[in-house]
Amino acid sequence: MDSHRQGQARVAVAATLLSLATFVGVTAAHSGGLAGSARDPIAIPTWLFLLTGGGVVGISFLLASFVTDRRLIDALHDWRRDVPDPGRVGRSVASLAGVGIVAVTLVVGAIGPTTGVRSLTVLVVWVGWWGGYVASTYLLGNTWPTLNPFRTVAERLPTLGRSYPESVGSWPSVAGLLVLVWVEIATPLADDPRLLVAVLAAYTVTTLGGAVVFGADQWFERVDPLARAFRYYGRLAPLGVDNGRLRLRLPGSALPETTLEGRDDVAFIVTLLFVTTYDGGVATGPWAAGVRAVVEMGVPPLVVYLGTYLAGAGLFYLAFRAAARIGRRRADTYRSATYLARRFAPSLLPIAAGYHLAHNLGSVLVLSPTLAAVAAAPLSPPAMPPQLAGLPAWFGGLELACVLVGHLFAVWVAHATAYDVFPSRLQAVRSQYGVTAVMIGYTMLSLWIVAEPYVAPPFLAT
């Protein structure tokens, strides 16, 4: 990165810090606010449980190393079948439906009930969209380019045609992702439909304004964090568009051939992985105890949460960069560590997807019937059933399975990527040492978060 681009990146980081600092004094976790999540502690010692999970990922790497037949790997990842296209009419209906859903969500949130899961707006955003729809982008396929209501409107607005500053690359999307998730964590969006409407309206104005200035293509390709997250998640899904045609493929088969453009794209994927982890980590007992201890020493809660948030994002990125450097040294290759980071970063997407599913699956399954009931009477919803106060105990095992499957999937994607990059089998195996070590560490961290009983983050807004 040249000095000019570094300067632009610093501007983006400074803007992010300023934006994050405007949300002060409280923290909230939407999953707890929605469903009052509660998990039973695991029956075996935590250290044994975590070592077992990390060991499973390590063993899966060893087993994958025995798959050295390039023709088999290529056959698995090149398999495709054409799927009927929904056609222009179907896409138009979906686009209009997306605009209609956002409009209804805004109106009902502004004039409807103001209590948590009694609000259609809260349920649509956190259950229907953040929980259910986001999962569909990696479990089925990325329909956001068609459904995206903001782009549908933006493409019908005049544009100023300003040139997008190439020097800043996609760093604004990294900053935007950090800001969006921070707003979700630091404000009681799950309990305050009016606040949620205000945030959704602000996002709409910002997005449409950016698209008018730079054009819809540039904005949603380089800046908008939601469009970029769904585009990457779509590479993991079994349905995708190849050469303009809708095709069925094996899940994740598009990831090994994905080469990111630069460090900004690597940072975006790593940040996507981090923010979901942080969102779950703040709802654990050790976190709550640690925050209280630090605050009792005189440190403001905002400094604790924001400081660990930004420091954690930076540490995740530096850890992955270090993994790429280890892979380069062990493979003894002329390829740069930056190039290896650009190739191996997509292998982190199954981990991010697995943890997202584990973090939100319980709320989606429990609250989906409530969403349907409230949608039938959005302005006068029925009373919420008392059983929604807690999630069924068996969700805990399902969440752990989602985490492990995501990590095992990531190991295979990294293996296939290595064989796509290196002609030597020994180089291909050795190049994975760094990223596998990171995956093992992250497996143990994410399993610990999922296994910990839910504890409301301290200093919540009331």
Disulfide bonds with the S-S distance in Angstrom:
none
